[in-house]
């Protein structure tokens, strides 16, 4: 049984991935794993999400303090949930090299999340 290892590569043209997988299968691969689609540079989007999360935390804290007759003070601490979401490996079904169309690869979206907890000072 042939064994093939494809090293990590960056592909920005998702329309070619199905064709590449077809070639690998046609070359004899019967088990494909660890095909993952990742955001190439998530830092910018995550930083924007952090800014939005802080603003949302402040907005909610202002509502609670106003409703309670208190005043909202400065931020005392911020905790960001450091949870990691690992990509889910995909398995391709073995097929014949004479398939009419390449393995279908659908475009989609990836969700980047930031979860924070913010502690504020409050005053009467």
N, C-alpha and C positions, 0 to 999 in steps of 0.2 A: 504494500500500500504506500503510495507516494506521500511524503510529508513536505509541506510547504509553509514557510514562515514569512509573512510579509511584515516588515518593520513599520512602525508608525509613520504615517505620511499625512501631510496636510493636503486636502483636496478642497478647492473652493468651487468646483464645478460639480454640483451634486448630480447633474444630468449624466455624467460619465460613470458614476459609481456602479450602476446596474451593469453596464458593459464590462467594467473591470471584473466584477464578481462573476459574470458569465464566462470570461476568459479563464479565471481561476478554476471554476468548476469544470470547464472543458479540458483543462490541463490535468484533471484527475482528482481535484480536491473533493472530498465527500463530507467534510465537516468544517464549517466556517464559524468562527466565534470571535468575540471581542470586536465586532464592528460597532464603532461608536461615533456619534455625531455630537460634537462639542462646540461651544462658543469659543472662538479663537482668542478673544481678549475680553473677558467678562468684567475687568476692573472698572471701566468707565460706566457701564450699566449698573453695576453694584454700587458704585459711589453715588450715582443719581438716586438709586433706591434708598440708600442710607439717608440722604438729605430729605427725601420725601418722608421717610419713616420718622425722622426726628421732628419734622414739622407737624406730622399727624399726631405724634405723641404729645407735643406741646398743645395742639388744638384741643385734644381730648382732655388733657389735664386742666386747661383753662375752663372748659365746660364744667368739669367736676368741682373745681374750686369755686367758680362763680355760683353754681347751684348750692354749694355748701356754705356760702357766705365767707369764704376764705380768699386769700390772695396767693397767687402763684409766684414762687420765687425762682431762683436760679436752678439750673441742672446740677445735681450733686453727683450723679453717677449714671453711666450708660453700660449696659451689657448687651453684646451682640451674640446671638445664638450661633455657634460655630459649626452647626450641623453640616455634614457633607453628604451630598447626594451623588452616589456613584452611577455611572452609566450602566444601563442594562444590556448585557451582551445579546446579540441577535444571531440566530442560526438560519442559514440559508438551506433550502431544500435542494437535495441533489437533483439534477436534471440532465437532459441530453444536450449535447452541443448544438443540436439542430433546432433548438427552440426559436420560434419566430421573433419573439421580442425579448429584450434583455430583462433581467430581474428587475421588477418594478421597485423603484425607490421614490417614495413620496416626500415632498418637502413638507415642512411643518414649522413648529415653533418650539423654542426652548424657554422655559420659565426660570428666571433667576430670582431668588428670594432673599430678602434680608429681614430677619426677625430681631427686634431689639426690645429691651426693657429699660425704661428711663425713670430715674428717681429725681423728683423735684423737691425743693424746699417749699413749704407752705407756711403762711402766716395768717393770723386772725385779722 
